[in-house]
Amino acid sequence: MEKSDRALIIIGGKEDRSNDKLILREVARRVGSGKLVVSTVAMSSGTDELFDQYENAFRSLGVKHVYNLEISSRDEAKLESKLRILDDANGVFFTGGDQVRITSQIGDTPVYERIREIYDEGGVIAGTSAGASAMSETMLVHGGDEESHVIGGSVRMAPGLGLIGGVIIDQHFMERGRVGRLIGAVAQNPKNLGIGIDEQTAIVVERGNGFYVLGSGAVYVFDGSEVSYSNIAEEDLKKTLSIYDLRMHMLSQGDRFDLRARAPRRMKGRAVEKLPEKEEEETARVA
């Protein structure tokens, strides 16, 4: 594997695949002239069509070596033929679908161990939608899309891939009204930061210490470390959640977040200058 720029690129979904490809362009930049493996494990059908879309997008961005890792069972995740697809890979990209399919099919398998090695050795691991939720140690599975979180409601969590710790990630965030369910998840375990990512938006996590925002939407960080009270543990499972002194940060492109200090930061001037521009898109919208 050629040396690449280690990072997690966690995408809120519906990233542009046909025009400027702002977020996919960042994945391609970090993979460079190396090999990118696109995994459609989260999908139960339509995998070939979806892979073709991503292959065309990444090849148009200069990635010469794009391979499909399609896994439909845990037994397949143990096959040598599947492992060979990951040989010398600089990056792995998880598509959307169902995050439980990702963890149930590849969790604690040779394929997962190899993906972990790629990341630990300096590779890029990216995921969109379900592929984003699966990145964390604890992942949101489904439910709770109602505007206000109800204790004992349909929110369900499960172990994720564990590529980033101390956070719970939600995607399609504002578009699908998921504020209540992410706050409910943080209320259950305030040691975890809740990170909600809008569509057409990503966080780029470098060295596990923090991230910066890339894209046209927003990223919302919910910090429960200073919560003074919540009724999440009360016996009445039909009550609406109450939670006091929850902190929220709303970030956009050009903002950083320090995961250790739990604090937002503005990117330094030179760092911001290196971000892809959104001006053409915004100008066209105004016109």
MARKOL-811119 format. One line per field, with one value per atom (N, C-alpha, C, O): residue in one letter; x, y negated, z. Coordinates in steps of 0.001 Angstrom, whole numbers, plus 500000, padded with zeros to 6 digits. Each point is the difference from the previous one (the first is absolute). Layout:
BEGIN
rest	c(A;...)
east	c(X;...)
north	c(Y;...)
up	c(Z;...)
# end
This chain:
BEGIN
rest	c(M;M;M;M;E;E;E;E;K;K;K;K;S;S;S;S;D;D;D;D;R;R;R;R;A;A;A;A;L;L;L;L;I;I;I;I;I;I;I;I;I;I;I;I;G;G;G;G;G;G;G;G;K;K;K;K;E;E;E;E;D;D;D;D;R;R;R;R;S;S;S;S;N;N;N;N;D;D;D;D;K;K;K;K;L;L;L;L;I;I;I;I;L;L;L;L;R;R;R;R;E;E;E;E;V;V;V;V;A;A;A;A;R;R;R;R;R;R;R;R;V;V;V;V;G;G;G;G;S;S;S;S;G;G;G;G;K;K;K;K;L;L;L;L;V;V;V;V;V;V;V;V;S;S;S;S;T;T;T;T;V;V;V;V;A;A;A;A;M;M;M;M;S;S;S;S;S;S;S;S;G;G;G;G;T;T;T;T;D;D;D;D;E;E;E;E;L;L;L;L;F;F;F;F;D;D;D;D;Q;Q;Q;Q;Y;Y;Y;Y;E;E;E;E;N;N;N;N;A;A;A;A;F;F;F;F;R;R;R;R;S;S;S;S;L;L;L;L;G;G;G;G;V;V;V;V;K;K;K;K;H;H;H;H;V;V;V;V;Y;Y;Y;Y;N;N;N;N;L;L;L;L;E;E;E;E;I;I;I;I;S;S;S;S;S;S;S;S;R;R;R;R;D;D;D;D;E;E;E;E;A;A;A;A;K;K;K;K;L;L;L;L;E;E;E;E;S;S;S;S;K;K;K;K;L;L;L;L;R;R;R;R;I;I;I;I;L;L;L;L;D;D;D;D;D;D;D;D;A;A;A;A;N;N;N;N;G;G;G;G;V;V;V;V;F;F;F;F;F;F;F;F;T;T;T;T;G;G;G;G;G;G;G;G;D;D;D;D;Q;Q;Q;Q;V;V;V;V;R;R;R;R;I;I;I;I;T;T;T;T;S;S;S;S;Q;Q;Q;Q;I;I;I;I;G;G;G;G;D;D;D;D;T;T;T;T;P;P;P;P;V;V;V;V;Y;Y;Y;Y;E;E;E;E;R;R;R;R;I;I;I;I;R;R;R;R;E;E;E;E;I;I;I;I;Y;Y;Y;Y;D;D;D;D;E;E;E;E;G;G;G;G;G;G;G;G;V;V;V;V;I;I;I;I;A;A;A;A;G;G;G;G;T;T;T;T;S;S;S;S;A;A;A;A;G;G;G;G;A;A;A;A;S;S;S;S;A;A;A;A;M;M;M;M;S;S;S;S;E;E;E;E;T;T;T;T;M;M;M;M;L;L;L;L;V;V;V;V;H;H;H;H;G;G;G;G;G;G;G;G;D;D;D;D;E;E;E;E;E;E;E;E;S;S;S;S;H;H;H;H;V;V;V;V;I;I;I;I;G;G;G;G;G;G;G;G;S;S;S;S;V;V;V;V;R;R;R;R;M;M;M;M;A;A;A;A;P;P;P;P;G;G;G;G;L;L;L;L;G;G;G;G;L;L;L;L;I;I;I;I;G;G;G;G;G;G;G;G;V;V;V;V;I;I;I;I;I;I;I;I;D;D;D;D;Q;Q;Q;Q;H;H;H;H;F;F;F;F;M;M;M;M;E;E;E;E;R;R;R;R;G;G;G;G;R;R;R;R;V;V;V;V;G;G;G;G;R;R;R;R;L;L;L;L;I;I;I;I;G;G;G;G;A;A;A;A;V;V;V;V;A;A;A;A;Q;Q;Q;Q;N;N;N;N;P;P;P;P;K;K;K;K;N;N;N;N;L;L;L;L;G;G;G;G;I;I;I;I;G;G;G;G;I;I;I;I;D;D;D;D;E;E;E;E;Q;Q;Q;Q;T;T;T;T;A;A;A;A;I;I;I;I;V;V;V;V;V;V;V;V;E;E;E;E;R;R;R;R;G;G;G;G;N;N;N;N;G;G;G;G;F;F;F;F;Y;Y;Y;Y;V;V;V;V;L;L;L;L;G;G;G;G;S;S;S;S;G;G;G;G;A;A;A;A;V;V;V;V;Y;Y;Y;Y;V;V;V;V;F;F;F;F;D;D;D;D;G;G;G;G;S;S;S;S;E;E;E;E;V;V;V;V;S;S;S;S;Y;Y;Y;Y;S;S;S;S;N;N;N;N;I;I;I;I;A;A;A;A;E;E;E;E;E;E;E;E;D;D;D;D;L;L;L;L;K;K;K;K;K;K;K;K;T;T;T;T;L;L;L;L;S;S;S;S;I;I;I;I;Y;Y;Y;Y;D;D;D;D;L;L;L;L;R;R;R;R;M;M;M;M;H;H;H;H;M;M;M;M;L;L;L;L;S;S;S;S;Q;Q;Q;Q;G;G;G;G;D;D;D;D;R;R;R;R;F;F;F;F;D;D;D;D;L;L;L;L;R;R;R;R;A;A;A;A;R;R;R;R;A;A;A;A;P;P;P;P;R;R;R;R;R;R;R;R;M;M;M;M;K;K;K;K;G;G;G;G;R;R;R;R;A;A;A;A;V;V;V;V;E;E;E;E;K;K;K;K;L;L;L;L;P;P;P;P;E;E;E;E;K;K;K;K;E;E;E;E;E;E;E;E;E;E;E;E;E;E;E;E;T;T;T;T;A;A;A;A;R;R;R;R;V;V;V;V;A;A;A;A)
east	c(500843;499157;500872;500880;498874;500677;499545;498874;502024;499629;498914;500128;498793;498913;499824;500770;498230;499774;498903;498817;501565;499047;498878;500242;498539;498843;498757;499936;499081;498633;499194;500037;499242;499138;498573;499598;499640;498687;498955;499969;499172;499157;498530;499534;499751;498603;499024;498811;501648;499129;499740;500203;499344;499636;501101;499728;501525;501110;499939;499552;500900;499977;500921;501174;498277;500778;500151;500644;498775;499977;500486;500344;499702;500411;501375;500998;499077;501298;500585;501219;497924;500437;500932;501055;498540;500836;500554;501200;497933;500432;500742;501033;498448;500702;501374;500933;499175;501292;501038;501180;498364;500928;500431;501159;497906;500377;501046;501022;498720;500920;501360;501033;498968;501280;500858;501214;498166;500751;500433;501039;498185;500403;501133;500887;499072;501054;500041;498963;502224;500169;499843;500295;499240;499887;498705;499360;500265;498858;498887;500236;498540;498827;499040;499675;499878;499025;498665;499910;499055;498643;499230;499855;499651;499258;498509;499553;499685;498545;499330;498839;501890;499470;498710;499193;500591;498793;498748;498891;501265;498869;499567;500836;497864;499471;499703;499864;500032;499745;500500;500289;499810;500441;501458;500404;500401;501398;500820;500858;498891;500783;499766;500945;497808;499673;500633;500544;499381;500576;501510;500586;500044;501459;500378;500963;498290;500310;499969;500834;498208;499921;501258;500574;499846;501188;501275;500911;499150;501183;500152;501095;497813;500060;500397;500796;498644;500311;501473;500668;499836;501392;500987;501053;498627;500895;500048;501045;497834;499987;500845;500411;499842;500820;501455;500801;499533;501395;500419;501176;497894;500349;500009;498953;502195;500145;499613;499628;500457;499778;498830;500166;498659;498784;499447;499731;500103;499569;498734;499751;499456;498729;500165;500409;499266;499968;498539;499412;500019;498598;499954;500550;498789;499921;498554;499362;500118;498595;499818;498867;502237;499889;501305;501038;498906;501218;501004;501210;498294;500908;500832;501185;498186;500746;501096;501051;498700;500991;501212;500954;499020;501127;500763;501015;498498;500613;501290;500088;500898;501269;499798;500692;498354;499747;499519;500330;498889;499549;501144;500125;500698;501144;500952;500568;499611;500933;499564;500834;497849;499518;500579;500202;500066;500511;501524;500553;500134;501460;500463;499522;501409;500630;499020;500281;498581;499026;500455;500518;499287;500254;498773;500110;498704;498786;498843;499996;499016;498769;498839;500011;498981;498829;498757;499706;499553;498758;498820;499853;499311;498821;498887;500137;498766;498824;499240;500375;498539;499198;499491;499236;501190;499606;501264;500746;499499;501240;500106;501105;497759;500051;500568;500658;499089;500586;501524;500689;499835;501453;500595;500903;498581;500593;499706;500854;497955;499667;500724;500266;500058;500657;501513;500627;499984;501471;500590;501212;497972;500542;500762;499500;501711;500828;500252;499954;500309;500360;501363;500481;500153;501273;499895;500941;497911;499829;500044;500660;498632;500042;501422;500452;500243;501367;500896;500852;498960;500824;499648;500894;497835;499598;500600;500464;499523;500595;501497;500543;500122;501430;500263;500950;498206;500173;499948;500804;498247;499882;501198;500584;499781;501115;501322;500895;499220;501235;500022;500935;498036;499998;499018;500099;498941;499024;498821;499903;499199;498801;498798;499844;499306;498736;498891;499954;499151;498901;498686;499944;498996;498679;498934;500131;498812;498891;498713;499774;499376;498705;500185;500598;498912;500204;501485;500409;500393;501441;500626;501063;498282;500469;499653;500849;497904;499569;500824;500239;500200;500721;501413;500625;499903;501389;500285;501106;497911;500253;499895;499531;500915;499906;498547;499626;499557;498563;499280;500229;498898;499326;498493;499423;499961;498547;499530;500527;498484;499540;498785;500020;498926;498819;499047;500217;498711;498903;500224;501055;497903;500088;500047;500581;498823;500024;498957;499909;499302;499038;500747;501146;498229;500694;500466;501092;498102;500374;500250;499238;501847;500340;499096;499817;499628;499155;500786;500534;499533;500726;499377;498780;502063;499509;499471;499307;501018;499537;500764;500574;499423;500516;501485;500507;500204;501427;500713;499809;501020;500764;501458;500303;500596;501432;500647;499473;501696;500715;501486;500361;500509;501429;500300;499459;501413;500430;501373;500450;500216;501312;501114;501081;498678;500985;501201;501064;498806;501110;500192;501078;497885;500107;499229;498871;501741;499382;499422;500348;498764;499490;498956;499657;499820;498990;498894;500204;498620;498901;499657;499773;500191;499844;498609;499519;499838;498728;500131;500764;498483;500153;498637;498966;501041;498778;499333;498784;501995;499608;498803;498933;501214;498874;498941;498809;501646;499062;498955;498870;501489;499073;499575;499454;500794;499519;500506;499206;502112;500558;500616;500753;498927;500546;499575;500828;497881;499491;500640;500328;499855;500542;501481;500458;500309;501410;500154;500863;498304;500023;499619;500592;498425;499620;501141;500184;500587;501146;501066;500588;499669;500978;499509;500795;497906;499451;500217;500201;499762;500214;501437;500251;500697;501411;500742;500583;499401;500560;501507;500530;500168;501441;500251;501075;497933;500128;499504;498925;501850;499529;499043;500248;498677;499119;500388;500089;500143;500386;498974;499907;499324;499016;500529;500454;499485;500597;498923;499301;500577;499035;500437;501151;497902;500342;500937;500020;500750;500980;501060;500574;499673;500917;500771;499487;501748;500824;500864;500263;500172;501081;501218;499892;501265;501263;500785;500470;499663;500639;501454;500305;500588;501430;500647;499832;500902;500744;499105;500505;498204;499083;499826;499238;501461;499955;498897;499548;500025;499007;499613;500497;498608;499548;499766;499885;500047;499533;498817;499801;499414;498760;500249;500698;498727;500109;498615;499328;500234;498713;499093;500360;498456;499101;499011;499340;500545;499074;500695;501077;498289;500526;500266;499488;501331;500267;499635;500385;498868;499500;500652;499955;500647;500656;499258;499836;499715;499289;500904;500451;499810;500922;499221;499492;500415;499256;500856;499520;501753;500914;499601;500361;498892;499608;498504;499452;499886;498572;499766;500650;498420;499725;498819;499869;499266;498830;499413;499975;499555;499125;499075;500312;498551;499036;500071;499049;502074;500134;499835;499579;500754;499931;498692;499859;499187;498749;499161;500138;498993;499251;498959;499729;499688;498963;500643;500653;499152;500664;499272;500407;498548;499257;500214;499403;501442;500225;500948;500866;498954;500942;501272;499943;501181;501286;500151;499681;500812;500486;501500;500462;500297;501447;500464;499677;501089;500444;501507;500772;499610;501413;500736;501189;498105;500623;500590;499325;501920;500651;499864;500058;499759;499942;500873;500002;500745;500776;499508;499732;500151;499626;501176;500412;500120;501230;499740;499116;501668;499926;501414;500981;499106;501322;500935;499637;501564;500961;500102;500864;498251;500045;500687;499877;500839;500598;499331;499351;500817;499551;501062;500422;500014;500995;499274;499306;500840;499274;500496;499230;502021;500527;499514;499569;500506;499566;498496;499447;499890;498566;499675;499079;501705;499856;500165;500863;498312;500153;501155;500366;500197;501086;499799;499508;500870;500062;501286;501041;498886;501216;500887;499508;501789;500929;499882;499569;500819;499821;500500;499283;501939;500560;499239;499830;499714;499241;498673;499592;499743;498730;500213;499180;501935;500280;500151;499764;500625;500205;498695;499963;498965;498717;499430;500185;499124;499344;499008;499356;500532;499122;498553;499733;499329;498577;499402;498796;502041;499496;499201;498970;501485;499294;498587;499053;500808;498680;499108;498836;501701;499197;499611;498876;502047;499710;498882;499104;500953;498975;498647;498987;500976;498743;499387;498791;502047;499502;499471;498967;501759;499598;498672;499512)
north	c(501204;498796;498754;499849;499259;498713;499209;500156;498987;499201;499009;499284;500670;499047;499148;500112;499055;499025;500538;499860;500757;500684;499071;498878;501606;499224;500878;501013;498565;500486;498882;498860;501453;499018;500501;500980;498332;500467;499052;498814;501730;499190;500163;501109;497775;500012;500552;500107;500252;500573;499072;498789;501795;499284;499064;498901;501545;499211;499968;500955;497944;499812;501018;500107;500648;500998;499660;500745;498147;499742;498623;499820;499206;498650;499674;500565;498548;499625;501106;500112;500700;501136;499533;500590;498357;499367;500993;500002;500838;500909;501204;500401;500177;501124;499577;500802;497932;499470;500067;500251;499523;500074;501444;500255;500696;501412;500329;500618;498967;500285;499358;500605;498175;499311;500776;500104;500438;500720;501390;500505;500102;501286;499802;500845;498047;499681;500986;500332;500136;500937;501445;500922;499276;501351;500694;499683;501263;500884;499705;499894;499974;499767;501178;500418;500111;501083;499428;499412;500753;499563;501210;500986;498950;501115;499703;498990;501897;499878;500937;500368;500022;500978;499524;500828;497860;499474;500198;499827;500532;500133;501457;500902;499321;501349;500279;501159;497788;500158;498750;498984;501101;498851;499656;498866;502098;499706;499673;499119;501578;499754;498592;499309;500274;498660;498930;499016;501184;499023;499942;498918;502248;500002;499276;499233;501001;499333;498479;499301;500186;498552;499479;498993;501708;499547;500214;499172;501934;500225;498882;499469;500175;498922;498678;499242;500488;498741;499939;498996;502067;499970;500035;499366;501361;500000;498619;499583;499713;498643;499041;498943;501438;499176;500454;499509;501437;500394;501252;500365;500303;501251;501108;500325;500248;500957;501417;500803;499504;501379;500028;499678;500708;500046;501425;500533;500078;501387;500104;499178;501845;500231;501112;501113;498571;501013;500228;499247;501797;500343;501230;501047;498823;501100;500183;499056;502139;500254;500933;500295;500178;500870;499961;499604;500805;500039;501015;499795;501282;500983;499385;500301;498830;499337;499097;499837;499574;499101;500748;499381;501930;500825;500591;500669;499084;500597;499280;498775;501996;499431;499105;498995;501373;499199;498597;499040;500835;498678;499211;498795;501882;499322;499462;498919;501842;499573;498701;499241;500495;498733;498818;498928;501264;498918;499885;499081;501832;499941;498668;499561;499810;498746;498846;499045;501029;498905;498789;500135;498690;498743;499490;499190;501287;499527;500952;500808;499077;500782;499030;499144;500991;499132;500860;500877;498872;500714;499191;498822;501807;499332;499976;500553;498792;500011;501307;500897;499196;501219;500203;499187;501895;500342;500259;500935;498231;500134;501335;500480;500121;501306;501068;500939;498917;500937;499905;501011;497777;499836;500741;500822;498879;500583;501491;500759;499672;501422;500870;501172;498265;500804;500020;501026;497845;499981;499821;500138;499559;499804;501225;501122;498660;501077;501108;501183;498434;500942;499604;498904;501957;499623;498748;499209;500603;498791;498761;499017;501023;498854;499746;498856;502202;499836;499365;499173;501212;499419;498532;499184;500467;498589;499179;498880;501676;499320;499797;498950;502051;499875;498897;499230;500698;498955;498619;499124;500693;498717;499757;498916;502078;499843;499738;499355;501148;499821;498710;499759;499415;498701;499853;499057;501864;499928;499115;499442;500435;499178;500926;500875;498944;500729;498966;499072;501095;499059;500755;501184;498118;500609;498946;498909;501403;499077;500613;501200;497984;500448;501158;499802;501392;501146;500261;500386;499400;500173;499016;500269;498575;499021;500447;499966;500456;500417;501158;500094;500797;501201;499717;500888;497919;499695;500025;500344;499298;499799;501298;501017;498932;501172;500343;501172;497810;500174;499306;498818;501911;499386;499989;500903;498042;499940;500932;499979;500834;500999;499505;499952;499680;499492;499393;500051;499367;499513;498615;499393;500115;498734;498789;498985;501084;498836;498948;498959;501315;498991;498779;500118;498734;498761;499968;499505;501012;500015;501438;500907;499283;501352;500443;499280;501909;500597;501120;500881;499079;501035;501361;500158;500804;501331;500104;500960;498050;499999;500987;500968;498769;500997;499856;500721;498368;499872;501269;500469;500075;501186;499777;499466;500944;499887;501368;500926;499185;501265;499700;498884;502094;499778;499743;500672;498342;499700;500579;500919;498538;500508;499519;500589;498361;499552;499290;499995;499400;499264;498637;499412;500085;498767;500210;500492;499133;500202;498726;498900;501253;498860;499170;498916;501572;499236;500938;501204;498214;500669;499139;498798;501806;499258;500221;501132;497788;500101;499239;499039;501399;499453;499583;500238;499137;499391;499168;500071;499154;499570;499061;500376;498433;499074;500390;499760;500844;500375;500991;500004;500835;501010;499745;500888;497917;499609;500873;500498;499703;500966;499383;500660;498069;499348;500735;500291;500009;500642;501340;500305;500501;501336;499958;500821;498225;499924;499475;500468;498559;499535;501144;500154;500643;501148;500984;500570;499638;500903;499455;500753;497932;499375;500067;500218;499596;500062;501374;500105;500943;501344;500213;500778;498549;500147;498710;499869;499166;498674;499965;498959;502134;499985;499937;499589;500820;499946;498664;499532;499866;498849;500479;501021;498260;500271;499110;498782;501812;499233;500257;501112;497864;500085;499303;498858;501837;499489;499868;500962;497846;499765;500700;500411;499712;500496;499025;498811;501695;499200;499403;498949;501737;499483;501173;501116;498618;501055;499414;498797;502076;499640;500829;501181;498171;500664;500106;499001;502234;500250;500357;500971;498238;500225;500370;499299;501796;500481;500254;500154;499893;500314;498901;500167;498693;498933;498982;499321;500573;498996;500125;500869;498256;500046;498595;499040;500863;498761;500314;501143;497823;500152;499683;499041;501771;499817;500160;500998;498043;500137;498803;499043;501027;498853;499949;498980;502106;500026;499727;499405;501039;499746;501307;501059;498829;501097;499509;498902;501920;499633;500921;501223;498182;500775;499776;498865;502233;499940;500565;501143;498045;500348;500106;498999;502201;500228;500049;500394;499211;500134;499123;500302;498605;499110;500059;499103;501949;500152;500117;500796;498409;500008;500889;500434;499837;500839;500503;499286;501947;500491;501043;500601;499601;500974;501319;500782;499461;501157;501320;500997;499016;501250;500150;500936;498165;500102;501171;500443;500053;501216;499796;500922;497894;499746;499915;499012;502033;500090;499248;500067;499234;499251;498496;499226;500362;498567;499459;500714;498020;499309;499696;499671;500439;499788;498565;499045;500822;498721;500132;501024;497962;500013;498559;499135;500617;498639;499861;500939;497869;499615;500839;500282;500113;500652;498929;499026;501148;499030;500453;501193;497840;500291;499026;498799;501735;499178;500284;501150;497812;500139;499521;498844;502045;499737;500049;500719;498505;500036;500073;499993;500077;500138;498889;498824;501575;499050;500083;499358;501438;500197;501329;500983;499010;501205;500318;499147;502100;500367;500874;501003;498600;500742;501040;499638;501640;501048;500185;500420;499282;500144;498871;500233;498549;498841;499787;499195;501515;499827;498537;499415;500021;498568;499732;500596;498505;499615;499029;499271;500734;499087;499545;500761;498006;499571;500535;500025;500405;500422;498787;498893;501326;498916;499605;500793;497979;499446;500891;500229;500279;500808;501310;500495;500064;501245;499782;500832;498073;499697;499806;500431;498913;499754;501291;500019;501049;501283;500767;500971;498600;500689;499730;498911;502070;499750;498854;499823;499417;498842;500406;500958;498303;500186;498779;499957;499055;498712;500132;499342;501507;500125;500507;499505;501485;500553;498944;499869;499368;498995;498882;499501;500102;498935;500414;499210;502042;500493;500013;499732;500580;500069;498606;499835;499162;498630;499496;499332;500996;499537;500631;499716)
up	c(500000;500000;500000;500848;498196;500014;501218;500474;500028;501157;499622;499007;501786;499766;501253;500953;499031;501068;500914;499691;501440;500869;500447;500445;499431;500437;499980;499304;501481;499859;499347;500462;498476;499354;500162;499373;501478;500439;499413;500327;498796;499125;500389;500258;499780;500425;498990;500301;498501;498988;498835;500093;498803;498772;499525;499517;500626;499481;498468;499364;500065;498548;499339;500351;498676;499273;498523;499261;500299;498558;499579;498832;502059;499613;500574;499552;501417;500569;500878;500123;500483;500838;501123;500234;500443;501017;501018;500275;500283;501069;499434;500536;498384;499380;499486;499953;499666;499556;501130;499755;501483;501133;500250;500328;499518;500111;498939;500299;498467;498900;500234;499715;500801;500250;500979;499821;501210;501013;499528;500428;498711;499432;498987;499875;499416;499042;498847;499427;500230;498887;500442;499240;501989;500543;499645;498997;501836;499757;500995;501204;498273;500838;499859;498889;502245;500018;500450;501078;498113;500333;500501;499277;501950;500586;499988;500544;498832;499940;500996;499823;501229;500956;500658;500424;499671;500649;499163;500504;498227;499085;499888;499955;499999;499798;498536;499610;499566;498570;499283;500632;498050;499212;500182;499744;500696;500309;498758;500044;498851;498786;499468;499618;500360;499511;500883;499501;501823;500915;499854;499967;499944;499809;498718;499984;498936;498730;500152;499423;501351;500212;500681;499586;501465;500721;499189;500034;499243;499168;498974;499817;499517;499015;500649;499446;501735;500687;500388;499752;500851;500454;498841;500071;498867;498840;499352;499501;500507;499439;500833;499522;501728;500901;500023;500795;498323;499863;500753;499971;500703;500676;498948;499438;500293;498903;500387;499143;502140;500435;500990;501176;498337;500819;499955;498924;502246;500083;500838;500883;498825;500697;501027;499668;501589;501061;500363;500777;498650;500236;500898;499658;501499;500965;500410;500465;499368;500318;501191;500381;500217;501177;500780;499469;501788;500811;499447;500096;499335;499412;498884;499863;499335;498931;500555;499380;501797;500604;500529;500472;499456;500429;498825;500190;498590;498819;499608;500076;499510;499552;498781;499842;499293;498792;500351;499304;501775;500437;500628;499781;500989;500607;498942;500162;498740;498953;499342;499506;500484;499430;500765;499430;501861;500848;499974;500604;498709;499939;499421;498954;501740;499543;499844;499275;501391;499897;500799;501109;498325;500713;500729;500920;498667;500616;499785;499071;501816;499910;500150;500884;498245;500024;500210;499187;501915;500282;499469;500327;498860;499471;501054;501091;498549;500860;499894;499245;501532;500057;501413;500521;500089;501368;500801;499708;501311;500774;500729;500253;500086;500665;499058;500449;498257;499048;500019;499867;500296;500034;501195;499847;501338;501200;500122;500459;499139;500151;498985;500268;498558;498978;500141;499735;500685;500025;501391;500164;500849;501342;500498;499919;500596;500563;498973;500336;498429;498943;499433;500289;498912;499379;499135;499938;499390;499200;500886;499661;501486;500902;500499;500039;500340;500513;498949;500323;498419;498940;499787;499775;500289;499867;501136;499788;501399;501151;499789;500345;499090;499719;498981;500140;498837;498985;500652;499682;501227;500697;500907;499984;500800;500944;499282;500548;498226;499243;499184;499236;500928;499343;498870;499215;500681;498929;500325;501093;497943;500120;500068;499149;501850;500088;499936;500807;498226;499821;500023;499669;500725;500001;499877;500556;498720;499824;500516;499840;500781;500503;500984;501057;498630;500894;500229;501095;497865;500136;500962;500560;499644;500981;501410;500890;499320;501339;500534;501204;497894;500430;500481;500579;499207;500339;501504;500418;500382;501435;500788;499489;501765;500882;500285;500012;500217;500212;498866;499743;499576;498850;500207;500605;498870;499936;498895;498888;501426;499039;499238;498770;501938;499315;501013;501211;498243;500837;500546;499818;500871;500703;499117;500383;498437;499114;500368;499350;501699;500433;500532;500433;499539;500338;501451;500281;500646;501410;500428;499665;501084;500422;501147;500981;498877;501036;500667;499326;502013;500738;499702;500029;499690;499663;498594;499661;499504;498623;499148;500500;498196;499066;499679;499141;501525;499743;500461;501122;497978;500345;499629;498933;501953;499742;500074;500617;498733;499954;499827;499627;500639;499772;498528;499122;500614;498640;499716;500684;498298;499604;500926;500015;500752;500979;499412;500620;498197;499415;500654;499907;500752;500782;501293;499989;501117;501303;500576;499572;501405;500747;499298;500471;498394;499264;499521;499847;499920;499312;498792;500135;498702;498753;499429;499942;499636;499296;498688;499905;499077;498654;499437;500624;498189;499446;501102;500179;500546;501338;500007;500485;498999;500002;498976;500196;498710;498946;500503;499511;501454;500505;501453;500655;499835;501325;501121;500798;499286;500937;501247;500716;499545;501194;501261;500863;499246;501209;500276;501147;497822;500256;500368;500796;498634;500377;501423;500742;499648;501393;500936;501069;498532;500814;500155;501075;497862;500081;500938;500776;499159;500901;501444;500914;499299;501356;500621;501210;497982;500525;500440;500921;498442;500371;499685;498924;502010;499717;499777;499612;500618;499711;498492;499562;499650;498550;499454;500373;498755;499248;498914;499358;500439;498874;498839;500154;498680;498814;498909;499479;500174;498931;498755;500065;498798;498766;498928;499685;499765;498922;498712;499856;499216;498669;499298;500317;498734;499254;500927;499713;501400;501025;500590;500088;500314;500596;501104;500036;500861;500913;499611;499669;500378;499681;501299;500545;499941;501293;499754;499308;501264;499826;501328;500998;499007;501171;501205;501112;498699;501081;501025;500952;498877;501000;499739;500922;497846;499664;498546;499283;500283;498622;499474;500762;497909;499390;499101;499587;500115;499252;498536;499670;499459;498560;499387;500258;498937;499340;500217;500686;498718;499971;501161;500198;500575;501128;501322;500045;501025;501344;500726;499638;501399;500929;501390;500402;500331;501323;501022;499868;501146;501051;501309;500449;500158;501280;501084;499916;501103;501075;501309;500507;500033;501237;501244;501063;498829;501143;501181;501138;498609;501093;500282;500641;498883;500270;501499;500678;499835;501439;500360;501145;497870;500283;498690;498998;501027;498942;500615;501028;498327;500505;499228;500011;499322;499122;500751;499414;501891;500765;500774;500787;499008;500734;499512;498860;502013;499693;498907;499231;500687;499009;498613;499664;499544;498705;498893;498841;501491;498986;500117;499251;501680;500198;498941;499494;500184;499127;500785;501185;498161;500660;500499;499292;501944;500524;500223;500504;499130;500230;500164;499186;501883;500321;499753;500191;499382;499838;498974;500151;498815;498853;499090;499669;499928;499116;498551;499704;499396;498579;499230;500271;498760;499083;498587;499652;499541;498596;499157;500095;499085;499263;498495;499534;499714;498546;499438;500744;497920;499381;500466;500021;500350;500556;501505;500597;500042;501447;500324;499270;501835;500561;501326;500604;499842;501338;500630;499424;501786;500759;500850;500950;498727;500711;501428;500864;499401;501360;500902;501129;498362;500787;499919;500749;498353;499753;499702;500569;498525;499720;498511;499355;500087;498591;499828;500922;497880;499656;498565;499167;500544;498607;499391;500656;498083;499320;499743;499784;500242;499712;498533;499163;500543;498668;498881;499027;501092;498924;499837;498885;502234;499928;499280;499191;501092;499345;498502;499189;500445;498592;499212;498792;501872;499322;499802;499245;501429;499832;498614;499457;499965;498705;500119;501035;497912;500016;499753;499275;501334;499753;499292;499749;499932;499530;498714;499849;499207;498728;500219;499389;501485;500300;500614;499619;501335;500689;499033;500052;499066;499045;499060;499698;499837;499093;500668;499353;501952;500718;500127;499844;500439;500135;498668;499946;498961;498685;499563;498906)
# end
